[in-house]
Amino acid sequence: MELSRREVKKAMENAVEIVDLWYRYRQAEKQVLKHINLNIERGNFVVVMGANGAGKSTLSLCLNGLIPQLLEGELSGSVTVAEQDVSRQPVQVLARSIGLVFQDPETQIFGRTVEEDTAFGPRNLALPEAEIERRVAEALELVSLKGYNQRNTSELSGGEKQRLAVAGVLAMGPKILVLDEPASELDPQGRVDLYAALDELRRRRNLTILVIEHNVEDVSERADEVVILHEGEIVRRGCPADIFRKVEFLKELGIKPLPVSELGWELVQHGLISSEEIPLSLSTAAKVVRELAGRRSQPSAQARVTTNGPIANTEETPVLLTVSGLVHRYPSGQTAVKDINLSIREGEFVALIGPNGAGKTTLAKHFNGLLKPSAGDVIVDGMNTRQVETAGLAQTVGYVFQNPDHQIFAVSVEKEIEYGLKNAGLGQQEIKNRLDWVLDLTGLQEHRSDHPFTLGKGKRQLLATASILALKPKLLVIDEPTTGLDWNGTQDIMNFITELNRYGTTIIMITHDMEIVAGYARRAIVLHQGRILCDAEPRTLFTDTKVMQEASLVPPQMAGLSRDLADLGLGETFLTPVELCQGILAAGRRLVRVPAQIQVPAQGEEEAGC
């Protein structure tokens, strides 16, 4: 059928055109994608969101030809990218126009050093050496890896590997960039820097960007369009302002709303504002609260709210872990941690935080003997890790890796959990009792015969945790427990960890998510350049501007909003939307319903428009 002139012109304006796309993996029972119709204009920034399993990553693989060329299955419909039919052009040809950054950065890192890896793509394009060097330098600077050229890729942190994966794709010079959760392992400042770099690329190259993202905060003020996937179908698309104010709708679909929008929803529930006035930025949230507070009223007494205060540890609580003068050097000679001194008591819930490459995972791997000190000592429950093998520490210290797939290898959920129990030398009846107990505890009972890799990411995270918990360790170290999880999965895993802590398990959690730290941790240890920079309660830490800036940390939105509203006399650093709403209500001020005075920014000002 011949296209009209108008249709031809529109096709040329679109970087991506998807028409009635359906896809089912081989041997899968149902389609992963159904009736997908999506056009993306050149130069636009489009965000795809949805729960785990919604089909987001599968959609990204359809854009560069990996589906159907390498991942076979049943496909119908058409995908056109940069005016090329992806089913007819080889993947290596499409790679000149479209760059894809995978969710797991390790799957696309090939070089021994950072420089070698970044140059891998341009070298395969047979570019002149001078051009390759220019592209490598530019890409590494854009992702804040300048100066890392000769660093071994095996010694990079998870966040640094994620930056490297992005650099390798940018060095190819694509017209269209598809990123699958590109900032999931980055520290807060790293997230800011990465998205600022993407903004700069759009300005320089008119780059078309499609991002799969769970974090609304990163994209709410820069996206041109938001596309929501649910069970393989597009259920909503539109401008950020329209979609991100629908707080309950987002939660139902496994998407975490902006904290300031959650605060707005709390105020809606109390009849104080309308749903159209739900804020999408800190500045607008501050205006809304100030109007509600009634500027003519007198300051009230300090508000009192129910908060998740620090755990009631006393000096009589036994010390479970002691680190004295710890230094660790990698074989390359790089010193990862130095002069670490700390003690952790039984029953604590500690967050280990800091920028990428600060030494968090390196430090934590000393707790169960995966790494041995170059100098200093680590004493766990009276055992010096220098003198005890990792297997001997396993029933005292459990360690759940950042990527659960790195520690899952059995053919069923049941056998995965049994493996550690058998190695611990437990009797058959005790193994059965612990297996049933941990399956019930984690809600995995119905999956006991399933192959682990048929489960979603959240369930695999639970399985990795369950296999460690079955050994009933006193101390559980869990590295980035929420990376790559939707909001429902995040709540499930964090509620589960919290329940363990209530029953006496000591928790050390490595995370970059300050909202998670605010909502769950009772103590925060900040690492910076291999040293402890701060050790404090989260509420205290988030008010220490100097430490936060030095450690490249960004406080959670409610802590930032509390700072901006300090002059109202609320008298509290609030960490969650519910806390701040309680504080507003408890302050005793004259809350006034004045919608005419609440100025929601016009489109294109402080909040994302259409």
C-alpha positions in Angstrom: 0.0 0.0 0.0 1.4 3.4 -1.0 1.9 5.9 1.8 0.5 9.4 1.6 3.0 12.3 1.6 1.9 13.2 5.1 2.5 9.6 6.3 5.9 9.5 4.7 6.9 12.8 6.3 5.7 11.6 9.7 7.7 8.3 9.3 10.8 10.4 8.7 10.2 12.4 11.8 10.0 9.2 14.0 13.1 7.6 15.3 11.1 4.5 16.3 7.9 3.1 14.9 6.3 0.0 16.4 3.1 -1.4 14.8 1.0 -4.0 16.4 3.9 -5.9 18.0 3.3 -9.3 19.6 6.0 -11.6 20.9 6.3 -14.9 22.8 9.5 -16.6 23.8 10.2 -20.1 22.7 8.5 -22.6 25.0 6.7 -19.8 26.9 3.0 -20.3 27.5 1.9 -16.7 26.7 2.9 -13.6 24.9 5.3 -11.3 26.7 4.3 -8.3 24.5 0.8 -7.8 23.1 -0.6 -5.2 20.7 2.3 -2.7 21.1 1.9 0.4 19.0 4.4 3.1 19.8 6.0 6.0 17.8 8.9 8.0 19.2 9.8 11.3 17.6 13.4 12.1 16.8 15.1 13.9 19.7 12.5 12.9 22.3 13.2 11.4 25.7 10.7 8.6 26.4 10.5 6.7 29.7 9.0 3.1 29.9 7.8 2.1 33.3 6.0 -0.9 34.8 6.3 -3.8 37.2 8.9 -6.5 36.8 7.7 -8.9 34.2 5.6 -6.3 32.4 7.7 -6.7 29.2 10.0 -3.7 29.4 13.3 -5.4 28.8 11.8 -7.6 26.1 10.6 -4.4 24.3 14.1 -3.0 24.4 15.5 -6.2 22.8 13.1 -5.8 20.0 14.5 -2.4 19.1 18.0 -3.5 18.2 17.2 -6.8 16.5 18.3 -9.2 19.2 14.6 -10.2 19.0 14.0 -12.0 16.7 17.5 -12.5 15.2 19.2 -14.1 18.3 16.4 -14.7 20.7 14.0 -16.8 18.7 10.2 -16.9 19.4 6.9 -16.1 17.9 6.8 -12.5 16.6 4.3 -10.5 14.6 4.0 -6.9 13.8 6.8 -4.5 12.7 9.6 -2.5 14.3 11.3 0.2 12.4 14.3 2.0 14.0 16.1 4.9 12.2 14.1 4.0 9.1 15.5 0.4 9.2 13.3 -2.8 9.6 15.0 -4.6 12.5 13.9 -8.0 11.3 15.9 -7.5 8.0 19.0 -5.7 9.1 21.8 -7.6 10.9 22.3 -6.6 14.6 25.8 -5.4 13.8 24.4 -3.0 11.2 21.7 -1.7 13.5 24.4 -1.1 16.2 25.6 1.9 14.2 22.3 3.6 14.7 20.9 2.3 18.0 22.8 1.6 21.2 21.4 -0.7 23.9 22.6 -0.7 27.5 21.5 -3.9 29.2 20.1 -4.1 32.8 23.1 -6.2 33.9 26.3 -4.3 32.9 28.5 -7.3 33.2 26.9 -8.9 30.2 28.5 -6.3 27.9 31.9 -5.7 29.4 34.6 -7.4 27.4 37.8 -5.5 27.9 40.5 -6.1 30.5 40.8 -2.4 31.2 38.3 0.4 31.1 39.9 2.0 28.1 40.0 -1.4 26.2 36.4 -2.0 26.9 35.2 1.5 25.8 37.2 1.2 22.6 35.8 -2.3 21.8 32.8 -1.0 19.8 34.5 1.8 17.8 37.3 -0.6 16.9 34.8 -3.0 15.5 33.6 -0.1 13.3 37.1 0.1 11.9 37.4 3.8 12.9 40.8 5.6 12.7 42.8 5.3 16.0 42.7 9.0 16.6 38.9 9.0 16.3 38.7 6.0 18.7 40.8 7.8 21.3 38.6 10.9 21.0 35.4 8.9 21.4 36.8 7.0 24.4 37.9 10.1 26.2 34.6 11.9 25.6 32.5 8.9 26.7 34.5 8.3 29.9 34.2 11.9 30.8 30.4 11.9 30.2 30.0 9.0 32.7 32.5 10.4 35.2 35.1 7.7 34.6 37.8 10.1 33.4 41.2 8.9 34.7 40.0 5.3 35.0 41.5 4.3 31.6 43.9 1.7 32.9 41.8 0.4 35.8 41.0 -3.3 35.6 37.3 -3.9 34.8 37.3 -6.8 37.3 38.1 -4.5 40.1 35.3 -1.9 39.4 32.3 -1.6 41.7 28.8 -2.5 40.5 28.1 1.2 39.8 31.4 1.8 38.0 30.6 -1.2 35.8 27.3 0.3 35.0 28.9 3.6 34.0 31.4 1.7 31.9 28.6 -0.1 30.0 27.0 3.2 29.2 30.4 4.6 28.0 30.9 1.7 25.7 27.6 2.3 23.9 28.1 6.1 23.8 31.5 5.6 22.1 29.7 3.9 19.2 28.0 7.3 18.4 24.4 6.0 18.1 21.5 8.2 17.0 19.1 6.3 19.3 20.0 5.3 22.8 18.0 2.6 24.7 18.9 2.2 28.4 17.5 -0.6 30.6 17.7 0.8 34.1 21.0 2.6 33.5 21.3 4.1 37.0 20.1 1.2 39.2 23.5 0.6 40.7 24.7 4.2 40.9 25.1 6.3 43.9 22.6 9.3 44.2 25.1 11.8 42.7 26.0 9.3 40.0 22.4 9.1 39.0 22.2 12.9 38.8 25.4 13.1 36.7 24.3 10.3 34.3 21.0 11.9 33.5 22.7 15.3 33.2 25.1 13.7 30.7 22.1 12.3 28.8 20.5 15.8 28.7 23.8 17.1 27.3 23.9 14.4 24.6 20.4 15.4 23.5 21.5 19.0 23.1 24.7 18.1 21.3 23.5 15.3 19.0 19.7 15.5 19.0 19.9 12.0 20.4 16.6 10.1 20.8 16.5 8.4 24.2 14.3 5.6 25.5 14.9 4.7 29.2 13.5 1.9 31.2 13.4 3.1 34.7 11.8 2.3 38.1 12.8 5.6 39.7 10.3 8.4 39.0 12.5 11.0 40.6 15.2 10.7 37.9 12.9 11.3 35.0 9.9 13.3 36.2 11.2 16.6 35.0 13.0 15.6 31.8 10.8 13.1 30.1 8.7 14.1 27.0 6.5 11.1 27.4 5.9 8.3 29.8 4.7 4.8 28.7 3.3 2.4 31.2 3.5 -1.3 30.5 1.4 -3.9 32.3 1.4 -7.6 31.5 2.8 -6.9 28.1 0.4 -4.1 27.0 0.6 -0.4 27.0 -2.0 0.6 29.6 -1.2 4.4 29.8 0.9 6.9 27.9 1.2 10.6 28.3 3.1 13.5 29.8 4.7 13.1 33.2 2.6 15.7 35.0 -0.6 13.7 34.1 0.7 10.3 35.0 2.9 10.9 38.0 0.0 12.6 40.0 -1.9 9.4 39.8 -0.4 8.0 43.0 -2.7 5.1 43.6 -2.6 4.1 40.0 1.2 3.9 40.0 1.3 1.8 43.2 -1.2 -0.6 41.8 1.1 -1.2 38.8 4.2 -1.6 41.0 5.6 1.8 40.4 6.9 3.9 43.3 5.5 7.5 43.1 7.5 10.5 43.9 7.7 11.0 47.7 6.5 14.6 47.3 3.5 13.2 45.4 2.9 10.7 48.1 2.8 13.6 50.6 0.3 15.3 48.3 -1.8 12.2 48.3 -1.8 12.1 52.1 -3.0 15.7 52.1 -5.7 14.8 49.5 -6.9 12.1 51.9 -7.3 14.7 54.6 -9.3 17.0 52.3 -6.6 19.7 52.3 -5.8 19.8 48.6 -7.3 18.4 45.4 -5.7 15.7 43.4 -4.8 18.2 40.6 -2.7 20.1 43.2 -0.5 17.1 44.1 3.1 18.4 43.8 5.8 16.9 41.5 8.8 18.9 42.8 10.2 20.0 46.1 9.6 23.7 45.4 6.0 23.1 44.6 5.5 20.9 47.7 7.0 23.6 49.8 4.5 26.2 48.4 1.6 23.9 49.0 2.6 23.2 52.7 3.3 26.9 53.3 -0.2 27.9 52.0 -1.8 25.2 54.1 0.1 26.3 57.2 -1.5 29.7 57.1 1.2 32.4 57.2 -0.6 34.7 59.6 -0.8 32.1 62.4 1.7 31.9 65.2 4.3 29.1 65.3 3.2 26.2 67.4 5.0 23.9 69.7 7.3 21.4 68.1 5.4 18.7 66.3 5.6 15.1 67.7 5.3 12.3 65.3 5.7 8.5 65.4 9.0 7.6 63.7 11.2 4.6 63.2 13.7 5.6 65.9 17.0 3.8 66.5 16.9 0.3 67.9 17.2 0.2 71.6 20.8 -1.0 71.8 22.6 -0.5 75.1 26.2 -1.0 76.1 25.1 -4.3 77.6 24.0 -5.6 74.2 26.8 -8.0 73.0 29.1 -6.9 70.2 28.8 -9.3 67.3 31.3 -7.7 64.9 34.5 -5.8 65.5 36.7 -4.3 62.8 40.1 -3.0 63.9 42.6 -1.2 61.6 41.3 -2.9 58.5 43.2 -2.4 55.3 42.6 -4.2 52.0 44.7 -4.0 48.8 43.7 -5.8 45.6 46.4 -7.7 43.6 46.8 -4.7 41.3 48.0 -2.7 44.3 44.8 -0.6 44.6 43.9 0.1 48.2 40.1 -0.3 48.5 39.6 0.2 52.3 42.0 1.7 54.9 42.0 2.3 58.6 38.5 0.9 59.2 37.4 0.7 62.8 33.9 -0.1 63.8 31.7 -2.4 66.0 28.2 -3.6 65.4 26.0 -5.0 68.2 23.5 -7.8 68.0 20.1 -6.8 66.6 21.3 -3.6 64.8 19.9 -2.6 61.4 22.8 -0.8 59.7 23.0 0.8 56.3 26.4 0.9 54.6 26.3 3.7 52.2 28.6 6.0 50.1 29.5 6.7 46.5 30.4 4.0 43.9 33.9 2.7 44.5 33.9 3.9 48.2 34.7 0.3 49.4 31.3 -0.8 50.7 31.2 -4.2 49.1 35.0 -4.8 49.7 34.5 -4.0 53.4 31.4 -6.3 53.7 33.2 -9.2 52.1 35.6 -9.2 55.0 32.7 -10.0 57.4 32.3 -13.6 56.1 35.9 -14.2 55.0 35.4 -13.8 51.2 38.3 -11.3 51.5 41.1 -11.5 54.0 42.6 -8.3 55.6 45.9 -7.0 54.1 46.3 -5.5 57.6 44.1 -5.3 60.7 41.5 -7.8 62.0 37.9 -8.6 61.7 36.3 -10.5 64.6 32.9 -12.0 64.1 31.2 -13.6 67.2 34.6 -14.2 68.7 36.2 -15.6 65.5 39.1 -14.0 63.7 38.3 -14.2 60.0 42.0 -14.6 59.3 41.9 -17.9 61.0 38.5 -19.3 59.9 37.5 -20.3 56.4 34.4 -18.8 54.8 32.6 -22.2 55.2 33.3 -22.0 59.0 31.7 -18.5 59.1 28.7 -19.4 57.0 26.4 -20.3 59.9 27.2 -17.0 61.7 27.4 -14.6 58.7 25.1 -14.9 55.7 25.9 -12.9 52.6 23.5 -12.1 49.8 25.2 -10.8 46.7 24.1 -7.7 44.8 23.1 -9.9 41.8 21.2 -13.0 43.1 22.0 -14.9 39.9 25.7 -15.0 41.0 24.8 -17.4 43.8 21.9 -19.4 42.3 22.9 -22.6 40.5 20.6 -25.5 41.5 17.8 -26.9 39.3 15.0 -26.1 41.7 14.1 -23.7 44.5 14.1 -26.6 47.0 17.5 -27.9 45.9 19.0 -24.4 46.0 18.1 -24.1 49.7 19.1 -27.6 50.5 22.6 -27.2 49.2 23.9 -25.1 52.0 22.2 -27.1 54.6 23.7 -30.4 53.4 27.2 -28.7 53.3 26.6 -27.7 56.9 26.3 -31.4 57.8 22.8 -31.2 59.1 20.6 -34.3 59.5 17.9 -35.1 57.0 15.0 -34.2 59.4 16.6 -30.9 60.4 17.1 -30.1 56.7 13.4 -30.8 56.0 12.3 -28.7 59.0 14.5 -25.7 58.0 13.5 -26.0 54.3 9.8 -25.9 55.1 10.3 -23.1 57.6 12.2 -20.8 55.2 9.9 -21.6 52.3 6.9 -20.5 54.4 8.8 -17.5 55.7 9.6 -16.2 52.3 6.4 -17.2 50.6 8.3 -19.5 48.1 6.4 -22.7 49.1 4.4 -22.8 45.9 7.6 -22.4 43.9 9.6 -25.2 45.6 9.8 -27.4 42.5 10.3 -24.5 40.0 13.6 -23.8 38.3 15.0 -20.6 39.9 15.5 -18.9 36.5 11.8 -19.2 35.7 11.2 -16.8 38.6 11.1 -13.0 38.4 14.0 -10.9 39.8 12.2 -10.2 43.1 11.5 -13.9 43.7 15.1 -14.8 42.8 16.3 -12.1 45.3 14.1 -13.8 47.9 15.5 -17.2 47.0 19.1 -16.1 47.4 18.1 -14.7 50.8 16.2 -17.8 51.7 19.2 -20.1 50.9 21.3 -18.0 53.4 18.6 -17.7 56.0 18.1 -21.5 56.2 21.5 -21.6 57.9 20.1 -19.3 60.6 23.0 -16.8 60.6 23.3 -14.2 63.4 24.4 -11.6 60.9 22.9 -11.1 57.5 24.8 -8.9 54.9 22.7 -8.0 52.0 24.2 -6.1 49.1 21.8 -3.8 47.2 18.6 -5.8 48.0 16.3 -3.6 45.9 18.3 -3.1 42.7 16.1 -3.8 39.7 13.0 -4.4 41.7 9.6 -2.7 41.2 7.9 -1.0 44.1 6.0 -4.2 45.1 9.1 -6.3 45.0 11.0 -3.6 47.0 8.4 -3.5 49.7 8.3 -7.3 49.9 12.0 -7.8 50.3 12.4 -4.8 52.8 9.4 -5.9 54.9 10.9 -9.4 55.0 14.3 -8.1 56.1 12.7 -5.9 58.7 10.8 -8.9 60.1 14.1 -10.8 60.4 15.6 -7.9 62.3 12.6 -7.8 64.7 13.3 -11.5 65.5 16.9 -10.7 66.3 18.9 -11.1 63.1 21.5 -8.4 62.8 21.3 -6.7 59.4 24.0 -4.9 57.4 22.5 -3.5 54.2 24.5 -2.0 51.4 22.4 0.4 49.4 22.4 3.6 47.3 18.7 4.2 47.9 18.4 7.0 50.5 14.6 6.5 50.7 15.2 2.9 51.8 17.8 4.1 54.3 15.3 6.6 55.6 12.4 4.1 55.9 14.2 1.1 57.4 17.8 1.6 58.7 18.5 2.6 62.3 22.2 3.5 61.7 24.1 4.7 58.7 27.8 4.2 58.1 29.1 6.4 55.3 32.2 5.3 53.4 34.2 7.6 51.2 37.5 6.8 49.5 37.9 3.6 51.6 37.4 5.3 54.9 34.5 5.8 57.3 33.3 9.4 56.9 30.3 9.3 59.2 28.5 6.9 61.5 25.1 8.2 62.7 21.4 7.8 62.7 19.9 8.5 59.3 17.9 11.5 60.6 21.1 13.0 61.9 23.1 12.2 58.8 20.6 13.7 56.4 20.9 17.1 58.1 24.7 17.1 57.8 25.1 19.0 54.5 28.9 18.9 54.5 29.0 15.1 54.9 26.2 14.5 52.3 28.0 16.6 49.7 31.5 15.1 50.4 30.0 11.6 50.0 28.1 12.5 46.9 24.8 11.6 48.6 21.4 13.3 48.1 19.0 13.3 51.0 15.6 11.8 50.5 12.9 14.2 49.3 11.2 14.5 52.7 14.4 15.3 54.5 15.1 18.0 51.9 11.6 19.3 52.2 11.9 19.4 56.0 15.0 21.6 55.6 13.2 23.9 53.3 10.3 24.3 55.7 12.4 24.7 58.9 11.2 28.2 59.5 7.6 27.0 59.9 8.5 25.6 63.3 7.6 22.0 62.5 10.8 21.2 64.5 11.6 17.8 62.9 13.6 16.3 60.1 10.9 14.0 58.6 12.0 11.0 56.6 8.8 9.7 55.0 5.6 11.3 53.5 3.4 9.9 56.3 5.8 11.4 58.9 5.7 14.9 57.4 1.9 14.8 56.9 1.6 13.8 60.6 3.9 16.7 61.5 1.8 19.2 59.5 -1.4 18.0 61.2 0.1 17.9 64.6 1.7 21.3 64.4 -1.5 22.9 65.6 -1.5 25.6 62.9 -4.6 26.9 61.2 -4.7 24.6 58.1 -6.6 26.6 55.5 -8.2 25.3 52.3 -7.0 27.9 49.8 -6.7 26.4 46.4 -6.7 29.8 44.7 -3.4 30.6 46.5 -1.7 27.4 45.6 0.3 28.1 42.5 1.0 24.9 40.6 3.7 25.7 38.0 2.8 26.0 34.4 3.9 23.4 32.0 7.6 23.7 31.3 8.4 25.6 34.5 9.2 23.7 37.7 7.3 20.6 36.9 7.2 18.4 33.9 4.5 19.2 31.4 3.3 17.7 28.1 
